[in-house]
């Protein structure tokens, strides 16, 4: 299982006087199920392999993506500098998760609930990473000042450079998380074994 989007955490901090990050935004989180067939754990997992979302060339159990847009305001200053005074995010996180087509019975129902809860929890970590990213972008952006930029063009290049570094650092963070979870003996590996070895 891999997350379709990676996340960013705050890197090197910036002094933010007099602009502070705004706490008035909330991420919208949605679940998009895809239907799988089967009445045993092995059948359900085989159906995931056939119908799961694609990540690159491979299909995965679940997938986390997001859409993020910003409302930004750049303000030229009397001395020729430019300051980014507003950076308001609009974030939607989408979790793609498997859902059996029919109600499961008995032990399979219990095993499936344990499996899907673990998978959902895994993807929620990616969701939290994405929220960390947005907070980091907000913190890095607000109050950013570039001298000798009366038309506020240099500041956009500077911001893009800083955010690119955050992105690269946190893609690695998310890869490291997946590597542990998906390794032999890792959490997701154990959940899969539990499901497919059900008798």
BELURLIN-V537444 format. One line per field, one symbol per residue. ss: DSSP state (A for helix, B for strand, O for the rest). phi: phi as a letter, one per 20 degrees, with the letter a starting at -180 (. if undefined). A space follows every 10 residues. Layout:
BEGIN
ss->???
phi->???
END
This chain:
BEGIN
ss->OOOOOOOOOO OOOOOOOOOO OOOOOOOBBB BBBBBBOOOO AAAAAAAAAA AOOBBOOBBO OOBBBBBBBB BBBBBBOOOO OBBBBBBBBB BBBBBBBBBB OOOOOAAAAA AAAAAAAAAA AAAAAAAAAA AAAAAAAAAA AOOOBBOOOO OOOAAAAAAA AAAAAAAAAA AAAAAAAAAA AAOOOOAAAA AAAAAAOOO
phi->.cefcdcccg effcfdgfdd gededcfedc ddececdpcc fffffffgfe dffecmedec fbbccbdbcc dccdcfdgeo fccedcbdec dcdddecfbf fcfedlffff ffffffffff ffffffffff ffgfffffff efngccflcf eldffffffg ffffffgffe ffgfffffgf fefgnfgfgf ffggffefd
END
